[in-house]
Amino acid sequence: MADKPLPQVKRPVQARSIARFEKILDAAEYLILESGIDATSHHKIAEKAELPAASVYQYFPSPELIFQALAERHFKNVLELFQNRAEEATIESWEDLANLMVNAGYEYYTTDPIAEQLFLGVHAATNVRRGAASRLSEFAQWFLTLFDQLEPYPQVEDLQEKLAICVNLMDAAFVRSLSLHDEITPDYLEEARRAVRGYLGTYLL
């Protein structure tokens, strides 16, 4: 028997419906920050958004789809931050790029209050995790373009995948710090830098 298709976010196209869709996401984000992902439900979101519960179900047939849509919204924010920091940075070596990745990642996680719960928290929704691979591939593909600034260009097989693994290493250090200290400490920020530089160095040195 074929697997039952997973429910999908129903994205609106009309301006009024788009505004309602974004209002639902804004309400969900407020509740997650206030009470956490586990305590955020369709009915609470509808109440906060001042909409009928049926309106929330119309766009998001399951609660996890709301968290998935929020993750996609915030992924756009992190890409914008990395692009801005890349434009500001002086990039002369792959080590500069490794530091850029970790420093911008740290800035994102420590300035976007919902990022920890969406991307690093143990309660991250299944749909958020399911979409993580595609978002990570998209980020790694973009980050790969920064290597065009290096001379000579590094001749590393499947460098894009290596960069995706670097993000995983960075996130692992941050998650460890959060689990132990409830924040990303300077020591674990440095551990993330060591992990990324050490891993890339096995291919680029």
C-alpha positions in Angstrom: 0.0 0.0 0.0 1.3 3.4 -1.0 2.1 5.9 1.8 -0.6 8.4 2.5 0.5 11.9 1.2 1.6 14.2 3.9 -0.6 17.3 4.5 0.8 20.5 3.0 0.6 24.2 3.9 -2.2 25.8 1.8 -0.6 29.0 0.7 -3.1 31.8 -0.3 -2.7 34.0 -3.4 -5.2 36.8 -2.8 -4.1 39.8 -0.8 -6.7 39.5 1.9 -6.0 35.8 2.4 -2.2 36.4 2.5 -2.7 39.0 5.3 -4.7 36.4 7.3 -2.1 33.8 6.6 0.7 36.1 8.0 -1.5 37.1 10.9 -1.8 33.4 11.9 2.0 33.0 11.7 2.5 36.2 13.8 0.2 34.8 16.4 1.9 31.4 16.4 5.3 33.1 16.8 4.1 35.2 19.8 2.7 32.0 21.5 5.8 30.0 20.9 8.0 32.8 22.5 5.5 33.0 25.4 4.9 29.4 26.1 7.0 27.2 23.8 6.2 25.0 20.8 4.6 22.2 22.9 2.0 24.6 24.3 1.0 26.2 21.0 -2.1 24.8 19.5 -4.5 25.6 16.6 -7.1 26.9 19.0 -4.7 29.1 20.9 -3.3 30.5 17.7 -6.9 31.2 16.4 -7.7 33.0 19.7 -4.6 35.1 19.6 -5.1 36.0 15.9 -8.8 36.7 16.6 -9.8 34.4 13.8 -12.1 31.3 13.7 -10.2 28.1 14.3 -11.5 26.9 10.9 -9.4 29.6 9.3 -6.2 28.3 10.9 -7.1 24.7 9.8 -7.9 26.0 6.3 -4.2 27.0 5.7 -2.5 24.6 8.1 -4.3 21.2 8.3 -1.9 20.0 11.0 -0.2 22.1 13.8 3.3 21.2 12.6 2.7 22.9 9.3 2.5 26.2 11.2 6.0 25.6 12.6 7.2 24.6 9.1 6.0 27.8 7.6 7.6 29.8 10.5 10.9 28.0 9.9 10.7 28.9 6.2 10.0 32.6 7.1 13.0 32.7 9.5 15.2 30.9 7.0 14.8 33.8 4.7 16.0 36.0 7.6 19.1 34.0 8.2 20.1 34.0 4.5 19.6 37.8 4.4 21.9 38.2 7.5 24.6 36.0 6.0 24.4 37.9 2.7 24.8 41.2 4.6 27.8 39.9 6.7 29.4 38.5 3.6 29.2 41.8 1.8 30.8 43.5 4.8 33.6 41.0 5.4 37.1 40.9 4.0 37.5 37.4 2.6 41.0 36.4 1.7 41.1 32.7 2.8 38.8 29.8 3.5 39.5 30.4 7.2 37.8 33.8 6.7 34.8 32.0 5.3 34.7 29.5 8.1 34.7 32.3 10.6 32.0 34.1 8.7 29.8 31.1 8.9 30.1 30.6 12.6 30.0 34.3 13.6 26.9 35.0 11.5 25.3 31.8 12.7 26.0 32.9 16.3 24.6 36.3 15.7 21.4 34.9 14.2 20.7 32.5 17.0 21.4 35.0 19.7 19.4 37.9 18.1 16.3 36.1 16.7 14.5 34.9 19.8 12.5 32.1 18.1 15.4 30.6 16.2 16.5 28.5 19.1 13.2 26.8 19.4 12.6 26.4 15.7 16.1 25.1 14.7 18.1 24.1 17.8 15.6 23.1 20.4 14.8 19.5 21.4 11.2 20.3 20.8 11.7 21.4 17.2 8.7 20.2 15.2 9.0 17.1 13.0 8.1 19.1 9.8 10.8 21.6 10.7 13.4 18.8 10.9 12.0 17.3 7.7 12.6 20.5 5.8 16.0 21.1 7.4 17.9 19.1 4.7 16.5 21.1 1.8 17.1 24.4 3.6 20.7 23.3 4.5 21.4 22.4 0.9 20.1 25.7 -0.3 22.3 27.5 2.2 25.3 25.5 1.3 24.7 26.1 -2.4 24.6 29.9 -1.7 27.7 29.8 0.6 29.6 27.9 -2.0 29.4 31.0 -4.2 31.6 32.9 -1.7 34.5 30.6 -2.5 34.6 32.1 -5.9 36.5 35.0 -4.3 39.4 32.7 -3.4 42.5 32.2 -5.5 43.2 29.6 -6.2 39.7 28.2 -6.1 39.7 25.1 -3.7 39.6 21.9 -5.7 37.5 19.8 -3.3 35.1 17.2 -4.4 31.5 17.9 -3.4 32.4 21.0 -1.5 28.8 22.0 -1.2 28.1 18.9 0.9 31.2 19.6 3.0 29.7 23.1 3.8 26.4 21.6 4.8 28.2 19.3 7.2 30.0 22.4 8.6 26.6 23.9 9.5 25.7 20.7 11.3 29.0 20.9 13.3 28.3 24.5 14.2 24.8 23.8 15.3 26.0 20.8 17.4 28.3 23.0 19.4 25.5 25.5 19.9 23.0 22.9 21.0 25.5 21.5 23.5 26.1 24.9 25.0 22.3 25.5 25.2 21.8 22.2 26.9 24.5 22.9 29.5 24.2 26.6 30.0 20.9 27.7 28.5 22.9 30.1 26.2 25.6 29.9 23.6 28.7 30.8 25.6 31.9 32.3 24.2 33.7 29.0 24.9 31.2 27.1 22.8 31.3 29.8 20.1 35.0 29.1 19.9 34.4 25.3 19.9 32.1 25.8 16.9 34.9 27.8 15.1 37.4 25.0 15.8 35.0 22.3 14.6 34.3 24.1 11.3 37.9 25.1 10.6 39.2 21.7 11.6 36.8 19.8 9.4 37.3 22.1 6.4 41.0 22.1 7.0 41.2 18.3 6.4 40.3 19.1 2.8 41.8 22.5 2.2 45.1 22.5 3.9 
